Amino acid sequence: MIRAWAILTLLGLAFGNAPLVAGESRVVVELFTSEGCSSCPPADALLAELASRPEVLALSFHVDYWDRFGWKDPFSSPEATERQQRYASVLGLATVYTPQIVIDGKSQAVGSDRAEVEHALGSARREHTEVPVVLDLGRGVARIQLGPAQGSISGAILLIGFDRRHASTVSRGENTGRNLVHTNVVRGIGEVGKFDGWGGAIEVPIAWQCDRVAVLVQASDGSILGVAVGDSNSL
């Protein structure tokens, strides 16, 4: 149990009129991509379409293993690569690849294959399970309130910072000369706590300069159990 219910009132006073965002029933779509990969721009475009749907949280993770092939992606990170490698393990894949989309942590598809992605999205909506999550942002910190879950549920609490849009002109590598546009580019991700099904609240600093912040509750098998998203403009 996250034993922090007693401080909720005090935290609310500290945040004042900060935006409070209740968790919604969103499907989480994670694209693993790279500016060094010539197959990735169509997947980036598809993710931008998915990001416009209110029932979807679309996130763009730029991996760093393409950086050694002529062009260093300015948005790449080892954390993105590590997250993709963990998915390869839990989903039973022999290797990682780009572009790859992972949906709700439970299924994956080639990121540019619209039909395959839409099929996986439909399945995720039918199977979606929610842990109540409320995200309260203010003064450079995030307060995360988790409601009790039905049944025996546990998972990691992840904080993710991301920017709405970035654009690059690529001068080397497979995409030389292309102007690339990216949506919901992840700038940082970190585990900030554990959830054991009982609920509670925690307050954590936001470690990145970013447009938006998301909270995910994720089970050890990769399944996304709860989601909340908010704008960080007022931080």
N, C-alpha and C positions, 0 to 999 in steps of 0.2 A: 504494500500500500504506500502511496505517496502521502506521507503524513503532513499535510500542510493546510487542511481545511480551516484551522483556527486563524490563519493569517489573511484569509480572503478579504475580510472587511478592511483591514489596514492597507492591503495592497490596492484595493479599489479606491481608497482615498488618495493614495500616492499617485495613481494614474490619472485622477481627475476625469477630464472629458476625453481621454484617449479612445481611439476607435476600438470597439469590441466586436469580434467577428465570430459568430457561432459556426460550428462545424456543419458542413453540408454533405449530402450524399453525392460525392464526386468520384469519378473513376480517375485514377492517377495513371497518366501516360508518360513514360520516361523514354526519351530518345537518346541513344548513345551515338554520337556523331563526331565529325572532325572536319575542319576546313582543309585538311590535307587529303581528304578522300573524295574522289571524283563521283562516287555513287551517292554521296550524302546530300547534295543540294535538293533533289526531289523529296527526300525525307524531311528536310528542314521545312520545305514548303507545305508538306502534308501536316506537320506538327503545328504550323501557324494556323491552318484551317481548324484543326482540332482545338486549339487554344481559344477559339472564338465561341466554343460551345459551353454554356454555363454549367453543364453536368460533368465537364472534364477539367482536370488540372493537368496541363501539359507542361513538361519540364525538359529542357535541353541540356544534357550532360555532355561536355566536350572532353573526350578521352585524350590522353597524352602519348599513346604509343605510335601515332602517326607523325609526331613532331620530328622524328629522325629521318623522314623521307623528303626533305627539301623545304618544308614550310612549317614553322612553329605556330600552331593555333593560339592566338592570344587569349582564348577563353578556356584552354585545356588545363586539366589538373590531374594529379595522381589520385585524388579522391574520387573523381569520376571513373577512372579506370578501375580502381579498387571496388567501387560499387558494382560495376558491370561484371567484374570477375566473381563477385559473390553471387550475383544472379546466375552466372553460368554454372556455379556449383549447385545451387538449390534447384535449378531447372534441369539439371542433368545434361548440360551441353558440353561438348568436347573442347570448345574454344570460344573466344569472344570474336565479334566481328562488327563492322559498321556498314551501313546504318542498321541499328537494331532498336526496336521498340519493345519495351516491357510494360505490360498492362496490369495494374493493380498488384504487381509483384508475383503474379501467378501464371502468366502466359507471356509468350514472346512472338514477335513476327519481324520479318524484314521491314525496315522502317519506311521503305518506298512502295510497299505492296499494299495499295489502298484496300483491296478486297479482303486480304488477310487481316489487316488491322481492324477494319470495320467488324468483321466476324468476331474477333477477340473482344472488341468493345461491347458487342451485344451480349456475349457470354458473361462478361464481367458485371454488367448491369443486373443480370438475373441473379447472380451469386453474391452481390455486394453485402458486406456485413459492416456495421458501423459501431465504433466506440464514440460516444459523445465527446466532442472536443470544442473548447472555446479559446480563442486567441485574443489577447488584449495587448496592444502595442503602445509604448510610450517611453520617452526619455532614454532611448537606446536599449531598452530591454523588452523582452517578451514574457508575458505571464500566460502560462498554459494551464487551463483547467480541464480536467478529464473526469467525465462522469462514470459511474459504475457500468460495467458491461454485463450483458446477459451471458451466463455460462462461464466456463473456465477459459479465460482469454488472457494472454500476456504478450508483451512485446516491448520493443525499444521505442523511445520517444525521440524523434529526429527533428531538428530545426534546419530549415533550408532557406538561404537567401538567394534571390534571383532578380534579374533585370528584364523588363518587358521586351526590349529590342536592342539588338546590336547589328552593325553592318561592317563589313571588311572588304577591302580590295586586295586580293591575293596576288602576290608577285612571284611566287615560286611554287614548285610542286605540281600535283595533278590538276589543280584548279587555277593555274596561272592565268591572270588576266580577268578572272571572274569577280564580279561584285556579289558578295554573299550576304544574305540577311538572315538573322536568327531571332527566334522568339523565345521568351522566358528562359534566358540563359542563366544557368545555375552558377553562382559566384562563390558559394560555400555550403557545406553540409556537415553537420556534427550531431552525434548522439548526446542528448542532454539529460536523459533520465530513463527509468524503467517503469513500465506499467504492468500491474499484476491483476487487473480486473476490478479493483475496488474503487479507483478514482482518487482524486486529490488535485493539488495545484503546485506548480513550481514557477519560479521567476528566474530567467536566465538572460545574460547580455547577448545582444546581437553583434556578432564579431565582424560583420562585413558591411560595406557600403553597398546598398542594394535597393531596388525599387519596391520589392515585395518580399514577404516572409510567409513560409508555409510550415505547418507542423504536420508530421505524419506519425501515426502509431503503426509500427510494422512488426509482425510476428517473425519468429525465427525461421519459418519456412518461406519468408518473403512476402506473405500476404499483407496488404494494406488494410488496417482495421479501422482507422479513423483519420480524418483530414480537416484542417482549417487553414484559411489563407487570409492575409490582410496586407494592406498597403503600408509601406514604411515611410512614406513621404513626410509624416508629421514627427518622425523620431528626431 
